Amino acid sequence: MLARELACDILWKVFANNKFSNHLLAKIIELDDSFTEQHKNLIYRIVYGTLKNKLYLEYIVNQFIDNKKTNKKLQIILWMSIYQFRFLDRIPNYAIVNEAVNIAKKINPNYAGFVNATLKRIFESNKDIFEINLVDETKKLSIKYSFPSSLYLILRNEYNEEVARKVMEDNLTIPKISFRVNTLKISRDKLLEEYPDYNLTKSLISPVGVITEKSVVNSEMFQDGLIYIQDEMSIRIAELLEPQENDRVLDMCSAPGGKTTHLSQLMNNKGIIDAYDISEKKLNLVKINAKRLGITNIYAHLLDARQINSSIQYDKILCDAPCSGFGVIKRKPEIKYHSFTKEDLANLVEMQEQLLVKAYELLKPGGILVYSTCTFEAYENSFQIRNFLAKYNDLEIITTEQFFGYENNTDGFYYCKIRKKDK
């Protein structure tokens, strides 16, 4: 399978089967030697570029086809071809057309002529076709930034126009590659000294965070458990909880284990961490990651955290709740195209509320709770916490903040650190 054909296959799985692009792309590291690093990089760029710009690419292509009558796979071929034409340098037009025609042939030989003719018409058309000629400003912005108008309106209504515009613009940027240094095995300074080839720089957000210019997933430092690949804001969440060596800590929604293993790191692999999750497959990732990092104080439990026996009491609790995930659209751009209904939101908010109530029951007087999500949806964040605190008069907010992701090119995150007062 050629690079562009594999890119098309990944895009099809994302659009047709609701798969996540980051999971599918992670598997290309396992490809045989017939795929060079250049091929793999091309696959990444085509997949992410097409996903990030899908509404804009669709707008252009739909000027030349009847999208209701055109095979969906052919539309994907056209989108990814237009992406290469508009956004990638050094790829000749004939190469884009030839590759697209070859992919179409494998689907159905009769499709080759259609793809060839359509792409040539687009490439030879006046540049005006790439301009967005719409009167409605909201729709125009939506297509320009490939950002659904429904999400734009949520941001504008819950925050303001400036925030909405910045999030839209930021969603097309390329996220940084960051990781957390496992200080149980090595210091950040020592790691930077030992791996100069990766052009590593210190994160300004976390004292154990590092920014890299190259992929590290196949690196020696990863395999040896010296690092955990994680966004800078995600790294900050465990640090906010400030767990101590002798604490009993609860991570209510632990998989895949980034924050859980960081808690252990902060505790010098001492004390007790109870890690809960409802997915056995994902919970196994917590165990795998803990083993790679050399961590032994995490106890994994396959159970919905809302069902934990309330007789157990914890010094510190992390509730990194299931959420709409809008804060990570730079990394998972397909999220912005998923239908998200009022019923979906209501179900999430109810689940989060139930987790918080359980966290209150399990938290010792004087204990600390950190609630976090990777979204900007206020009903899941500030409104959720406002309602939670209204139920109990012995809770106080220590610190809270909403990050949208554009501030430092990170994921979007919300957190609230809460103390349960001593009786």
C-alpha positions in Angstrom: 0.0 0.0 0.0 1.4 3.4 -1.0 1.6 6.4 1.4 -1.4 8.3 0.0 -3.4 5.1 -0.3 -2.8 4.5 3.4 -3.7 8.1 4.2 -7.0 7.7 2.3 -7.7 4.4 4.2 -7.1 6.2 7.6 -9.4 9.1 6.6 -12.1 6.6 5.5 -12.0 4.9 8.9 -12.2 8.2 10.7 -15.2 9.5 8.7 -17.0 6.2 8.1 -16.3 4.3 11.3 -15.8 7.2 13.8 -12.2 6.0 14.6 -9.7 8.4 16.1 -7.0 9.6 13.8 -4.3 9.7 16.5 -4.8 6.0 17.3 -4.7 5.0 13.6 -1.6 7.1 12.9 0.1 5.7 15.9 0.2 2.4 14.2 2.2 3.6 11.2 5.3 3.4 13.3 4.9 -0.4 12.9 5.0 -0.2 9.1 7.8 -2.2 7.4 10.9 -0.7 5.9 9.2 0.0 2.6 7.8 3.1 4.2 10.6 5.6 4.9 10.3 8.4 7.5 9.5 10.7 4.6 6.6 8.5 3.6 5.3 8.4 7.2 5.6 12.1 7.6 3.6 12.5 4.4 0.9 10.3 5.7 0.7 12.3 8.9 0.5 15.6 7.0 -2.2 14.5 4.6 -4.3 12.9 7.3 -4.1 15.7 9.8 -4.2 18.4 7.2 -7.3 17.0 5.5 -9.1 16.5 8.8 -8.2 20.0 10.1 -9.3 21.7 6.9 -12.2 19.4 6.0 -15.0 22.0 5.8 -12.9 24.3 3.6 -11.8 21.4 1.3 -15.4 20.2 1.1 -16.5 23.7 0.2 -14.1 23.8 -2.7 -14.8 20.3 -4.0 -18.6 20.8 -3.8 -18.4 23.5 -6.4 -17.5 20.8 -8.9 -19.4 17.7 -7.8 -22.9 16.7 -6.5 -21.8 15.6 -3.0 -25.1 13.8 -2.5 -24.5 11.5 -5.4 -20.8 11.1 -5.2 -19.2 8.1 -3.5 -17.9 9.1 -0.1 -14.5 7.5 -0.7 -14.1 9.6 -3.9 -14.9 12.7 -2.0 -12.1 11.9 0.5 -9.7 11.3 -2.4 -10.6 14.8 -3.7 -10.3 16.5 -0.3 -6.9 15.1 0.4 -5.8 16.0 -3.2 -6.9 19.6 -2.8 -5.2 19.7 0.6 -1.9 18.7 -1.1 -2.5 21.2 -3.9 -3.3 24.2 -1.6 -1.1 23.5 1.5 1.8 21.3 0.6 4.8 22.6 -1.3 7.0 20.7 -3.7 4.4 18.2 -4.8 3.8 18.6 -8.6 0.1 18.7 -9.8 0.6 15.6 -12.0 1.8 13.6 -9.1 -1.2 14.5 -7.0 -3.6 13.6 -9.8 -1.8 10.3 -10.7 -1.8 9.1 -7.1 -5.5 10.0 -6.7 -6.4 8.2 -9.9 -4.5 5.1 -8.8 -6.4 5.0 -5.5 -9.7 5.5 -7.3 -8.9 2.6 -9.7 -8.5 0.2 -6.7 -11.9 1.2 -5.4 -13.6 0.9 -8.9 -11.8 1.2 -12.3 -14.8 3.3 -13.5 -14.0 6.0 -10.9 -10.6 6.8 -12.4 -11.9 9.1 -15.1 -14.1 11.0 -12.8 -11.3 11.8 -10.3 -8.9 12.7 -13.1 -11.3 15.1 -14.8 -12.5 16.7 -11.5 -9.0 17.4 -10.2 -7.9 18.8 -13.5 -10.9 21.1 -13.6 -10.1 22.3 -10.1 -6.4 22.8 -10.7 -7.0 24.7 -13.9 -9.8 26.9 -12.6 -9.6 30.5 -11.6 -8.1 31.1 -8.1 -11.5 32.7 -7.2 -12.8 29.2 -6.4 -10.6 29.1 -3.3 -12.2 32.3 -2.0 -15.2 31.8 0.4 -18.0 33.8 -1.1 -20.7 33.8 1.6 -22.6 36.7 3.1 -23.3 35.0 6.4 -20.2 35.9 8.5 -20.6 32.9 10.9 -20.8 30.4 8.0 -17.8 32.1 6.3 -15.7 31.8 9.5 -16.8 28.2 9.9 -15.6 27.3 6.5 -12.4 29.3 6.6 -11.3 27.6 9.9 -13.1 24.4 9.3 -14.7 24.9 12.7 -18.4 24.0 13.0 -20.6 27.1 13.6 -22.3 25.2 16.5 -19.0 25.2 18.4 -18.3 28.7 17.5 -21.6 29.8 18.9 -21.1 27.9 22.1 -17.8 29.7 22.6 -19.2 33.1 21.7 -22.3 32.7 24.0 -20.5 31.2 27.0 -17.4 33.4 26.7 -17.1 36.1 24.1 -16.3 36.9 20.5 -12.5 37.2 21.1 -12.2 33.8 22.7 -14.3 32.2 20.0 -12.2 33.7 17.2 -8.9 32.7 18.9 -10.0 29.1 19.4 -11.1 28.9 15.8 -7.8 30.1 14.5 -5.8 28.0 17.0 -7.6 24.8 15.9 -5.6 24.8 12.6 -2.2 25.0 14.3 0.2 22.1 14.7 0.4 21.1 18.4 3.7 20.8 20.1 5.2 17.4 20.9 5.7 17.3 24.7 6.5 14.8 27.3 7.0 14.4 31.0 10.4 13.3 32.4 10.1 10.4 34.8 12.1 11.8 37.7 12.0 8.4 39.4 14.7 7.4 36.9 16.3 10.6 35.7 16.3 14.4 36.2 15.1 16.7 33.4 18.6 18.4 33.1 20.3 15.0 32.8 17.8 13.8 30.2 18.3 17.0 28.1 22.1 16.4 28.4 22.0 12.8 27.3 19.6 13.2 24.3 20.9 16.3 22.4 19.8 14.9 19.0 16.1 15.6 19.7 16.5 19.4 20.2 14.8 19.2 23.6 13.8 22.4 25.4 12.3 22.8 28.9 8.6 23.5 29.2 7.7 26.8 30.8 4.5 25.3 32.2 5.8 22.3 34.1 9.1 21.6 35.9 9.2 18.1 34.5 7.8 19.0 31.0 9.9 18.9 27.9 9.3 20.0 24.3 10.8 18.0 21.4 11.1 18.7 17.7 11.1 15.0 16.8 8.9 12.1 17.6 10.0 10.2 20.7 7.6 7.2 20.6 10.2 4.9 19.2 13.1 6.4 21.2 15.4 4.7 23.7 14.2 7.2 26.4 10.6 6.1 25.9 11.3 2.4 25.8 13.5 2.7 28.9 10.7 4.4 30.8 12.5 7.8 31.2 9.5 9.7 29.7 5.8 9.7 29.3 4.3 11.4 26.2 1.8 14.0 27.5 0.6 17.5 26.8 2.0 20.3 29.0 -1.4 21.2 30.5 -2.2 17.5 31.2 1.1 17.4 33.2 0.1 20.3 35.3 -3.1 18.6 36.6 -1.3 16.0 38.8 1.0 18.7 40.1 -2.0 20.8 41.3 -3.0 17.9 43.6 0.4 18.0 45.4 0.2 14.4 46.7 2.6 13.5 49.5 4.6 10.3 50.0 2.3 8.9 52.7 -1.0 10.0 51.1 -3.8 7.7 50.1 -4.8 9.0 46.7 -7.7 8.2 44.4 -7.7 8.6 40.6 -11.3 8.2 39.7 -10.9 7.9 35.9 -7.3 6.8 35.5 -6.8 5.3 32.0 -4.5 5.4 30.1 -2.4 6.4 33.1 -0.7 9.7 32.3 -1.9 11.6 35.4 -1.9 8.4 37.5 1.7 7.6 36.9 2.6 11.3 37.4 0.9 11.2 40.8 3.2 8.2 41.7 6.2 10.1 40.5 5.3 13.1 42.7 4.9 10.6 45.7 8.3 9.0 45.0 6.6 5.8 44.3 5.4 5.6 47.9 1.9 5.8 49.6 -1.1 4.3 47.9 -2.8 5.2 44.6 -6.2 3.6 43.8 -6.7 3.8 40.1 -10.3 3.2 38.8 -11.6 2.8 35.3 -14.6 1.1 33.6 -12.6 -0.2 30.6 -10.5 -3.3 31.2 -8.6 -2.7 28.0 -7.8 0.9 29.0 -7.0 -0.1 32.6 -4.4 -2.5 31.3 -2.7 0.5 29.7 -2.3 2.0 33.2 -0.6 -1.2 34.3 1.6 -1.3 31.2 2.6 2.3 31.6 3.3 1.8 35.3 5.6 -1.1 34.6 7.5 0.7 31.9 8.0 3.6 34.2 9.1 1.4 37.2 6.1 2.3 39.3 4.7 -0.1 42.0 2.3 1.9 44.2 -0.6 2.0 41.8 -3.5 -0.4 42.5 -5.8 -0.8 39.5 -9.5 -1.4 40.0 -12.0 -2.3 37.2 -15.0 -0.5 38.5 -17.1 2.7 37.9 -15.7 5.1 40.5 -19.3 6.1 41.3 -19.7 2.7 42.9 -16.7 2.9 45.3 -17.5 2.0 48.9 -17.8 5.3 50.7 -16.2 3.8 53.9 -12.8 4.4 52.2 -11.4 7.8 52.8 -8.7 9.6 50.8 -6.3 12.4 51.4 -6.2 13.5 47.8 -8.6 12.8 44.9 -8.2 13.4 41.2 -11.4 13.5 39.1 -10.3 13.9 35.5 -13.8 13.5 34.3 -15.1 12.1 31.0 -16.0 15.1 28.9 -16.8 16.4 25.4 -13.1 16.7 24.6 -13.3 19.9 22.7 -10.0 21.0 24.2 -8.0 18.5 22.2 -9.3 19.2 18.7 -5.7 20.2 17.6 -4.7 16.6 18.2 -8.0 14.9 17.4 -9.6 17.2 14.7 -12.4 14.7 14.0 -13.9 15.6 17.4 -15.2 18.9 16.0 -17.2 17.1 13.3 -18.9 14.6 15.6 -22.6 15.4 16.3 -22.9 16.6 19.9 -26.5 17.0 21.0 -28.1 18.6 24.1 -28.9 15.1 25.3 -25.2 14.1 25.0 -24.2 17.2 27.0 -26.9 16.5 29.6 -25.7 12.9 30.0 -22.0 14.0 30.5 -22.9 16.7 33.0 -25.0 14.2 35.0 -22.1 11.7 35.0 -19.6 14.4 36.1 -22.0 15.6 38.8 -22.3 12.0 40.2 -18.5 11.6 40.2 -18.1 14.8 42.1 -20.7 13.8 44.7 -18.8 10.5 45.2 -15.5 12.3 45.4 -17.0 14.5 48.2 -18.1 11.3 50.1 -14.6 9.8 49.8 -12.6 12.9 50.6 -11.2 13.3 54.2 -11.8 16.5 56.0 -8.8 18.7 55.1 -8.4 16.7 51.9 -7.9 18.1 48.4 -9.9 17.4 45.3 -8.8 18.4 41.8 -11.6 18.3 39.1 -10.4 18.6 35.5 -11.6 18.2 31.9 -10.1 18.7 28.5 -12.9 20.9 27.2 -14.0 24.5 27.1 -17.7 23.7 27.5 -18.8 25.8 30.5 -21.6 23.5 31.6 -19.0 20.8 32.2 -16.6 23.2 33.9 -17.4 26.4 35.8 -21.1 25.8 35.9 -20.6 22.3 37.1 -18.4 23.4 39.9 -20.7 26.2 40.9 -23.5 23.8 41.3 -21.3 21.3 43.2 -20.2 23.9 45.7 -23.8 25.0 46.2 -24.5 21.5 47.7 -21.9 21.6 50.4 -20.9 24.4 52.8 -17.6 22.8 53.8 -15.9 23.2 50.4 -13.7 26.0 49.3 -12.0 26.7 45.9 -8.2 27.1 46.2 -7.6 27.8 42.5 -9.5 27.4 39.2 -8.7 28.3 35.6 -9.9 27.7 32.1 -7.3 27.3 29.3 -8.5 27.3 25.7 -5.2 26.0 24.2 -4.3 29.1 22.2 -2.5 30.6 25.2 0.7 28.5 24.9 -0.2 26.1 22.0 -1.3 23.4 24.4 -4.5 21.4 24.8 -7.5 23.2 26.2 -8.1 22.3 29.8 -10.2 23.3 32.8 -9.2 22.6 36.4 -10.5 23.4 39.9 -8.6 22.7 43.1 -11.0 22.3 46.0 -10.4 21.8 49.7 -12.7 20.1 52.1 -12.6 22.1 55.4 -11.6 20.4 58.6 -14.5 19.7 60.9 
